Amino acid sequence: MAFFKHASPRTIGFLLAIFGTALFSIKSIFIKLTYAEGLDTDSVLMLRMAIALPIYLLIMVWLVRVKTTTPLLSGNLIKITLLGFIGYYLSSLLDLKGLEMISAQLERLTLFTYPIMVALLGALFFKTPLTRKILLALVVTYGGLWVSFHQELQFSGENTSVGTLLVFLAALTFSFYVLFGKKLIHEVGSLWFTSLAMAISSGFVLIHYVVFNDFSNLNVSAMAWLWLFLLAIFSTVIPSFMISEAIAKIGPAQTGIIGTLGPLVTIVLAVWILNEPFSIWHAFGLVLVVGGVTILTYQPKPK
């Protein structure tokens, strides 16, 4: 506690981004494990958000009770609704559909091209400066992702192209959420923004399931429930608040680039738990990714 009391907002932002990214990265493993228990994309997505929804609603009730409401909330409700639809309903749906077709490693590597999209979209829409440091970090990191991505393609099945395209689109939609959510997070606060956006996206997920699926066909094993609860709490609720607060403190571009640590966590767990293949080229790609993140986060000590 003493560390967080004296740490700068920038340092706290980096830590939140790192730990939030690590928790989000376990998501692919939990989802693959639920698939192994016989569940499909729509079922996993619906149950994940159904478990998480009461927590977000309770947080909003608590925010009302402690009188942390803001007059800017009602005016931004439509924007938050759109971002909830794009960032956590549409993006999650595309991501999980793609994950049915490709490995957890390839999914994570493809999904985490979104930092580049965030930086480029920021420069396009908000004239955010692309400093040499950020550009160098992007080049090195993307190089590492490309090496590992190319290697993974050799081990994937016939639906690799379709699965990769779906996850790429998931990354693109999430990058819009990260970029355009920054201003709203500052205006309404990260707790209100995240709770509302996630609750709204949960609503879209439940509507999607009701329209396209039949609850009577839902069959969930005890082990699947375990993976679903871990997925909902530790890879959805907790990191969603961490990432939102990180965006508020250090901005979407740097939060996104730190997110490239995600493949490191996912690949290690995918090889260890899911027995996915790993080669020297994967290792080379990981070294480049770590190097890119180090370039971004390194701060020389003042003389």
Summary of the structure (lengths in Angstrom):
residues: 303
radius of gyration: 18.9
end to end distance: 28.2
largest distance: 67.3
contacts: 1078
relative contact order: 0.22
helix: 83%
strand: 0%
